[in-house]
C-alpha cells in the first residue's frame, strides 16, 4: 500500500480492478484480493465483494465452480468466506474478517473447544457488519488471530443492509 501511495490510492486501484472486470475468481492465486479492502481500512467493500463473488461464482451444479479446483482451493475459499474470514497471508497466524453467510456457524476444534461465529440479523440483504464482539467484548479489528479461534469462544456480528463506513 505504501508503494502505491497509501491506503486511499490502493483502495481506488482495487475499486477499478473489480468494477472494470479485471478480477477473475477462477485464478486461485488472487483469491485474497477482495479481502485487501479490509486491510486498507474499507471493510464494507470486502463484505460487498465477498457476497458478490459467492453469488456469481458458486453454484450447486456439476460446473458450479468458476475455475479449476486445484487441491481444493476454490472450495476452501468458499468455506472460509462463508464462515466470515479468510487467511489472506498463508503462514501468518491471523485471518482477515469478511462477512459471514450464515446466522451461526460452529467450528469444533481438535482441542475439544468450539469457536462460534454469529451473524445477528444476517439475510441476503444484511451482509454488512455493523458491530462485533469477541467473547462479549467489543471488537473493532479487521482480523481474527488464530490463537483466539483455538481458544474457543464466540465472535458475534450485528449485520445490516447498509455499509458501516468508518471515518479512519
Secondary structure, DSSP 4 states (H G I P E B T S, - for coil): -TTTTSHHHHHHHHHHHHHTT---TT-GGGTTGGGHHHHTT-HHHHHHHHHHHHHHHB-SSTT-BSS--GGGHHHHHHHHHHHTEE-SSTTSSEEEE---SSSEEEEE-TTS-EEEEEEET--SS--EEEEEEETTEE---SEEEHHHHHT-EEEEEEEESS------
